[in-house]
Amino acid sequence: MQKNYSVELEVFLAVNRERIKFLNNDMIDLLLEIKQNNLLMQIEPEYIFLGPKTKKKPPSPVKCVRRAFNTALKEAGIKDFHFHDLRHTSASHLIMRGASVKAVQEHLNHSSPTMTNRYAHLSDKFQREQVELLNGLCSEEKSGKKL
């Protein structure tokens, strides 16, 4: 049975603007799982993202997500990837899964669809699948079907 959550994430910006971001069910499940694991380890429940636990101190909240992200990239051996690239990845996957350019534009808070189109990079596999939509087009013309 598919769970249906209704969760909004408020993001406060330095320029005194507020954005509402919606989280999908998979992300909510992941965050709840992390929180549950933290509770099992008797860690403060208001924190989800924690730094490493050492012999001398318990894990503490991550203060800088970007720094933690860069550390994870380094440990994973991933080069030439930046935190901002996640916005491009998100836009690409949303478009390839059928989201409208307008919805992605608003999700990324772009002022124009032109900027959103710069962010959405379509995979080779997706482009091949889209070209396959043209299969049968000539045979439909010959059989007299209207296109």
C-alpha positions as CSV (number, residue, x, y, z in Angstrom):
1,M,0.0,0.0,0.0
2,Q,1.4,3.4,-1.0
3,K,1.8,5.8,1.8
4,N,0.7,9.4,1.1
5,Y,2.4,12.0,3.2
6,S,1.7,15.7,3.2
7,V,4.9,17.4,4.3
8,E,6.3,20.8,3.5
9,L,9.8,21.9,4.3
10,E,10.2,25.6,4.9
11,V,13.5,27.0,3.8
12,F,14.5,30.4,5.1
13,L,16.8,32.4,2.9
14,A,19.3,35.1,3.9
15,V,17.3,37.7,1.8
16,N,14.3,37.4,4.1
17,R,12.3,35.3,1.7
18,E,10.8,32.0,2.4
19,R,10.4,29.0,0.1
20,I,8.2,26.0,0.7
21,K,9.7,22.8,-0.6
22,F,7.7,19.6,-0.8
23,L,9.3,16.2,0.0
24,N,8.4,13.0,-1.8
25,N,7.4,9.9,0.1
26,D,10.7,8.1,-0.4
27,M,12.6,11.1,1.1
28,I,10.2,11.2,4.0
29,D,10.6,7.5,4.6
30,L,14.4,7.8,4.5
31,L,14.4,10.8,7.0
32,L,12.1,8.9,9.3
33,E,14.4,5.8,9.2
34,I,17.4,8.0,10.0
35,K,15.5,9.6,12.9
36,Q,14.5,6.1,14.2
37,N,18.0,4.9,14.0
38,N,19.2,8.0,15.9
39,L,16.6,7.3,18.6
40,L,17.8,3.7,18.9
41,M,21.3,5.1,19.5
42,Q,19.8,7.5,22.1
43,I,20.6,10.6,20.1
44,E,18.6,13.8,20.5
45,P,15.5,13.4,18.3
46,E,15.4,16.9,16.8
47,Y,18.6,16.2,14.8
48,I,18.7,14.0,11.7
49,F,22.0,14.7,10.1
50,L,24.9,13.9,12.5
51,G,28.6,13.9,12.3
52,P,30.8,10.9,13.2
53,K,30.7,9.3,16.6
54,T,34.1,9.0,18.2
55,K,35.3,7.2,21.4
56,K,35.5,10.6,23.1
57,K,32.3,12.2,22.0
58,P,28.8,11.3,20.8
59,P,27.8,12.3,17.3
60,S,26.9,16.0,17.0
61,P,24.6,17.8,14.6
62,V,26.1,18.6,11.2
63,K,26.5,22.4,11.1
64,C,27.5,22.7,7.5
65,V,25.8,20.3,5.0
66,R,28.1,21.4,2.2
67,R,31.2,20.4,4.2
68,A,29.7,17.1,5.1
69,F,28.7,16.6,1.4
70,N,32.3,17.3,0.3
71,T,33.7,14.9,2.9
72,A,31.3,12.2,1.6
73,L,32.4,12.8,-2.0
74,K,36.1,12.6,-1.0
75,E,35.5,9.3,0.9
76,A,33.6,7.9,-2.0
77,G,36.3,8.9,-4.5
78,I,33.9,11.1,-6.5
79,K,35.7,13.9,-8.3
80,D,34.4,16.9,-10.2
81,F,31.0,17.0,-8.5
82,H,29.6,19.9,-6.5
83,F,26.7,20.4,-4.2
84,H,25.0,22.7,-6.7
85,D,25.1,19.8,-9.3
86,L,22.3,18.2,-7.2
87,R,19.9,20.8,-8.6
88,H,20.8,19.8,-12.1
89,T,20.3,16.1,-11.2
90,S,16.9,16.8,-9.6
91,A,15.7,18.8,-12.6
92,S,16.9,16.1,-15.0
93,H,15.2,13.3,-13.2
94,L,11.9,15.3,-12.7
95,I,11.7,16.0,-16.4
96,M,12.6,12.5,-17.5
97,R,9.9,11.2,-15.1
98,G,7.2,13.3,-16.7
99,A,7.2,16.5,-14.7
100,S,6.3,19.6,-16.6
101,V,8.9,22.3,-17.2
102,K,6.7,24.8,-15.4
103,A,6.5,22.5,-12.3
104,V,10.3,22.0,-12.3
105,Q,10.8,25.8,-12.8
106,E,8.8,26.5,-9.7
107,H,10.4,23.7,-7.7
108,L,13.9,25.2,-8.5
109,N,12.6,28.7,-8.1
110,H,13.8,29.8,-11.6
111,S,12.4,33.0,-13.0
112,S,12.1,31.6,-16.5
113,P,11.7,28.2,-18.3
114,T,14.9,29.0,-20.2
115,M,17.0,28.6,-17.0
116,T,15.1,25.4,-16.2
117,N,15.9,24.0,-19.6
118,R,19.6,24.7,-18.9
119,Y,19.3,22.6,-15.8
120,A,17.5,19.6,-17.3
121,H,20.0,17.3,-18.9
122,L,18.3,14.3,-20.6
123,S,20.1,11.0,-20.4
124,D,21.0,9.1,-23.6
125,K,18.7,6.2,-22.5
126,F,15.8,8.7,-22.1
127,Q,16.4,10.3,-25.5
128,R,16.5,6.8,-27.1
129,E,13.2,5.9,-25.5
130,Q,11.6,9.2,-26.7
131,V,12.7,8.5,-30.3
132,E,11.0,5.1,-30.1
133,L,7.7,7.0,-29.7
134,L,8.0,7.6,-33.5
135,N,7.8,3.8,-34.2
136,G,4.9,3.0,-36.4
137,L,4.3,6.6,-37.6
138,C,4.9,5.7,-41.3
139,S,2.6,2.6,-41.1
140,E,-0.2,4.7,-39.5
141,E,0.1,7.2,-42.4
142,K,-0.2,4.3,-45.0
143,S,-3.2,2.8,-43.3
144,G,-5.1,6.0,-43.4
145,K,-5.1,6.7,-39.7
146,K,-5.1,10.4,-38.7
147,L,-2.1,11.5,-36.7
